[in-house]
């Protein structure tokens, strides 16, 4: 009997010390500490530091409710994804599960849409990081810094998955320390016990001052949701990375069970500190950003530069994870025959080089569009990928509805993580996500994102359907010969 061909560039590479090959040819080079930090860092994006100011301006202290509602939605989605990922860890994550539960068209479509989302994010984050770096070293032009950070992080991902994990471990560590330090210092200042601050004890008085907890009315909570929902994107990355870890099931279970406190502490905790230290309509929040304004208020010197370092770290972390995520989704699509087969090949270090380079090329193209045509071509790319995060969450929900029955029938023992109150909470989450999408249609910017994202999604689905039909016709013709 002949041996099955391997999807790696070399035959049966020797096992590296401390690492085991995963079933799909990738290298299980991510340690538990890497996965822990990827899980934690995945929910702390630059959007939390940069975008929270607009949410506070729109909803006042009531932005806490917006964050709590979106946080609950993410917790439920992650619970569903964790149920499937703990049972069958794979680099394709929800795309592979949708392929099996909903059909080939679903796995193909959501996989490519997710890949598209992240290659656009590469350009956004590279540009954001370049702006900060240019401010520090103006001798290097902004496009030069964007090129440098893209090349460095591409090289990191090409070395090995453990290199990605190590970089992300430290990036996430800096973000965690920064948020924890902010909450600690801010909490002490709130009650007037921060040494050397001179900030008077205000407690929670600002939550109800200046017009009350909802100064712009209850409807502002919904507006706040639109402003904060996309800052949560990335929490699902850990389920893709788990396929390259030493103990995927344990890693996914741990990440899924800890998502509640991660969102509670990092999002709700830090935003609570901001709106407790400052009046929600304090001009400094809009001018300097919510976190810088809060640090300035309690007398922390050089708050702006400190926050620039933290935001740069968050940007580089997102860029690093975005490249990893896009490449692994491309790898999974290649394995399933939904992308060029070259994407499914790995080298002797278990690295899918073609998938990484293919993804980063489109990232470079998007960066070029951002500098050359920022208000036309790149704006179209940005808006047409804007609602993909919500589409992904919807697909996860519908996939889990079908996968639960499949898992119960085929391998009930693999259900080590279960969605709560199934199927009622799953349907409730679907309703919540659908409501957000519908509500986006009432907002000018949101409407354009939803419509363009739907058009792109419809195009991808149509390509999938036509492609499958052509494949079927070809197979029928071969059968008749």
N, C-alpha and C positions, 0 to 999 in steps of 0.2 A: 504494500500500500504506500503510495507516495505521500510525502509530507505536505501539509497545507502551507501555502505561501504566506510569508509574514508580511505585515504592512510596514515593516521597518526597512531602512536602507541597508542594514547589515543583518546577517543571520545570527540569531541567538547571541546577542552581545553578552559578555560576562557581567554578572550582577555586581554592581558597585557596593561597596561596604555600607551597610546600614540602609540600603535602598532595595526595594523590590519592584519588579515591573508590574504595572497594572494590566488587567486583561486586554485592554485595547491598544497596547503598545506604548502608552505613555509611561513615564517613570514615576513611581510612588516616592517622590523626593520631598514632599511637604510633611514636616513634623507636626505634632499636635500643637506645639506653641505657635507655629505658623498659622495653622487653621484657626486657632483661638483669636489671634490678632486680626486675621482676615475677616473673621466674623464680626469682631468688634469694630474694626476700621471701616467695614463695609457700610455701616450706617452713619458714619461721620464724614460727610462730604464737604466740599468748599461751599456748597449751597447753604449749609447751616450757618457758617460764619458770615457769608456775604449777603445771602438772600433774606435773612430773618428780619432785617430792618424794614423792608417793604411790607412784610406781613404784619409787623407790629403797627406800622403807620395805618394800615387798612383796618385792623380789627382791635387795636388797643390790647389791653391785657387778655382779652378774649381769644387772642391768638393761641393761648395755651389750649383752649378747647379744639381749635383747628389742628394743632399738632397732636393732641390726644386722639382725635378721630382718625386722622391719617395713620397715626402710630398703631391704633387698634387694627386698622385695615391691613397694614403691613404684617402685624403679628399673625393674623389669621392666614394671610397668603403664605407666609413663611411656614406656618404649621402644616398647611396642605402640602407645600413643596417638600418639607422635611419628611412627611409621611412617605412620599414616593422616593425621595433620595436616600433615605435610610434603608428602604427595602431594596433598591437597585441603584447604587451610586454609579454615575456615569458622567463623562465630561460634557455630554450633550444636555444633561439635566432636563428641564421642562420641555425642551424641543424634542428630545428622544421619547419622553413620556407621552407627549401629545401625538407623536408619530404612531405610537402603539395604541393609544386609547381613542383618539379621534380620527386618525387616518393619516395617510402619507402627506396629504395636502397641508394638514395642520402643522406637522413637524417641520416640513419644508418652509412654510410661510413664516411661522413665528421664529424659526432659527435665523432666516435671512433678515427679517425685520430687526431682530435683536442685534445681529452683527452690524447692520446698517446704523443702528442707534449708537453703538459703541465706537465705530470708526468716525462718526461725526463728533462724538464726545472727545475723541483724541485731539481733533483740531481745536475745539473749544478750550480744553484744558491746556494744551500746548501754548495757545495764544495768551491765556490768562497768566500762566507761569512766566512767559516771556515778558509780559508787561511789568511784572514785579522785578524780575532780574534786570531789565533795562533801566529801571529806576535806580538800582544799586550800581550797575556798571553801564553807563550810557554809551561808552565807547563801542560796545557791541550792539548792533541794531536789533530791533525786536524780532525780525524774521530769523536772525542768526541765533538768538537764544531759543526760539521755537525749534529750530533745526537741531541745536545741541541737545536739548532735553529729549527730543524724539529719538535721536541716534543713541544716546546713552541708555535710555530705557529699553529700546529695541535690542541693543547688545546684551543687556541684562537678561531679557527674556530668552534670547538665543543661547545663552550659556547653559542654563538648566532651569528646571522648575524650582529647584531649591534656591537659586539666585533670586528669582521673582519673590519667593516666599520670604527670603531674608530681608530684601529691600522693603517688602510690605510690612514685615514684622516691625521694623524700626520706624517706618512712616506712621503706621498705626499707633505705635507706642508713643510717638511724639504727640499725636492728636489726643490720645487718651490722657496723657499727663497734662496737656494744655487744658482740656475740658475739666479734668478733675481739679487742677489748680485754680481755674476760674471759679468753679462752684465753691471751692473752699474759701478763697479770698472774698468772693462776693457774699457768701453766707455770713462770714464773720463781720463784714462791713454792714450788712443789713441790720445786724443787731448791735452795731457800734462797738465791737470788740476787736477790730482789726488793728493791731499795733501800728502806730505812726500814721494812720490814715486820716484821722480827724473827721471822718465821715460820720454824721450823726445817725443814731439808730432810727431806722424808718420801718423796720419790720415788713409787714405786708400792706402798709397803708397805701402805697402807690397802686395797688391792684384795684382799689375802689375809688381813687381820687380822679380828678379831672374828667368827670362825666361818667364815672362808674366802671364796672368791669367790662361792659359792652358799650363804649361811648358812641359807636356808630351803628348800634342796633344789632339784633341777633343775626340779620342777614350778612353782616360782616364776617361771621364765622365761615360762611361758605366761600366768600371772597378769599379769606385767609387760607382755606384749604387749597384753592387753585394756586396760591403762591408758594405753598410749602410742600405740596405732594411730590414734586419731582426731586426734592432734596433727599428723599428716602430711597431713590433708585440705587441699586448696588447691593442691597442686603442679600440678594439671591446668589451673589457670586460665590459664596462659600460652598454652595451645593455643586457648582461646577468644579471647584478646586478639590472637593472631597475625593473625587475620582483619582487624584494623584497623591493621596495621603496614605499613611501607614495603616490607619484603621478608619476607613471611610464611614462605616456605620456609626461608630462611636463619635466621630467628629461632627457628623450631621446632627445626630441626636443632641449633642451638647450645644451646638450652635442654635438649634431650633428652640431648645428649652430656655436658652439665655436671652433670646431676642427681646423679651418683655422688659427685663431690667436694663438692657442696653438702650432701648428707646426711651424708657422712663428716666434714666439718669442723664444721658447725653443730650437728649432733645428737651424733654420737659424740665429737667433740673436746671440746665443752663439758661433756657429762655425764662424760667421763673425768676432766676437771679437778675436777669436784665430788666424785666418789667417791674421788679421789686425795688431795684436801686434807682431807677429813673422814671419820670413821668412818661407815659407812652408817647406823648406828643412833644417830647424834648427835641429841639432842632438838632442836637448833637447826634441823635440816633440816625437821622437821615444823612447828615453831613459826613460823619466819620464811620458809620456802621455801628450796629448795636453793641458788639463786644468791645470795640475800641472806646465807645462812649461810656460804657459801664466801667472799664478799667480806668479811664481818665477821671471819672467821678469819684473813684475811691483813692485817687492819688498815685496810681502806678505809673512811674516814669517811662517814657518811650513806648507808650501803649500801641501807637500806630505801627512802629517797626516790629514790635513783638508779634502783633497780629499778622503783619505781612509775612513773617517767617512761618507762622502757623498755617496761614492760608496757602503759602507756597508748598508747604509739606502736604496739605490736603490735596492740592492740585496735582502734585507729582504722584501721590498715592493713587488718585483717580486715573491718571494717565497710565501708570504702571498696571493697575488692575484692568483698565479698559483694553489695553493691548493684549493682556493675558486672556481676558474674557472673550474678546473678538476672535482671537486665534483658536481658542478651544472650541468655540461654537463652529468655526470654519472646519476644524478638524473633525468634529462630530458629523457635520453635514457631508464631509468628504467620505467618512466611513460608511454612511448610509446611501452613498451614491447621489446625494443631492447637491454636491459641489465637486469640483475637479478632484480626481482620485489622489493627485499629488498632495492635496491638503491633509490626507489621512496618513501620510508617511512620516515616520519619525527617524531621527538619527540614532547613533549608538548611546546617546545620553537621554533618549526618550523625549526629545524636543521636536515638535512639529514645525520644522523650519519654514516650509512652504506656506503653511497657514499663517505663521507670524509675519513673514515678509509680504504675503498677499494682503494681509490686513493693514500693515503699516504703510504700504504703498498708497492705499486708498486714504489712509490718514494724512499722508503728505499731500495728496491731491486736495483733500478738504482744507488743509492749512493754506495751500496756495489760493484756493477759492476765497478763503477768509480774508486774505490780504489783497487779492486782486479785485474781487467783486463781493465785498462784505454785505452790501445792501440788496443784492439781487440773487446771484447763484447760491452763495453760502446761506443767506437768509432762508431761501427755499429749502435747502438741505436741513437747516435747523428746525424749521417749522414742520417739515414733512416727517421728521423723526420725533417730534415733540410729544405725541400721545402714545408712542410705542410702549412706554413703561406701563401704561394702563392696559394696553392690549395684552402685554405679557402676563400681567396679573390676572386678567380675565381668562386667558387660556389656561393658566395654572389651575384656576378654580374649576373650569369645565373638565379639564383633564383628570383632576382628582376625583370628581364625581364618578367618572368611568373606571379609573384605575383602582378605586377601593374594591369594586366587585371583582376585578381581574385578580388582584392580590389575594383576596379572600378565597378565591377559587383555586389559585395555583400555588400560593405560598403564604398561608395565613401567619406562619411563624415569623415572617419577615416584617410584619407590621409592628415594629417596636415603637414607632411614633404614630399616634393617631390624632386626626383632626377632632377637636371638641364638638360635641352636639351635632355630629354628622347625621343627615345632610343639611340640617336647618341653618347652621352657621355658615356653611359653604354658600348656600343660596343667598343668605343675608349679605355676605361679602360681595357676591356678584351684583346684588342690588346696589350696594354702596358704590362700587366702582362704576357701574352703569350710570348712576346718578351724577357722579363727578363728571363723566364724559358729557352727559346731557347738559349739565350746568355750564360746562366750558363753552358750549355753543352760545350762551348768553353774554359771554365776554369777548370783546373784539379780538384780542390776541389769542385767546383760547380757541375761539371759533376757527380761526385760520389754521391753527395747529391740528385740531380734530379733523377738519375737512381734508387738509393735505395728507395727513397721516392715513386717513381712511382711503384716499385715492391710491396712495403708494401700497397700502395693504391689499387693496382690491387688485392692483396690478400684479403683485407677487402671488396672490392666490390664483389668479387667472393663469399666470405662467406655470404654476404647479399643476393645475388641472390639465392644461394643454399638454404639458410635458408627460404626465402620466398616461394621457390618452394616446399620445404618439408612441410611447413605450409599449403600451398594450397592443397597438396595431402592429408594431414591429415584431413583438413576440408571437402574435397570431400568425403573421406571415411566415415566420421561421418554423412554426409548428406545422403549417400546411405543406411545407416543402418535403 
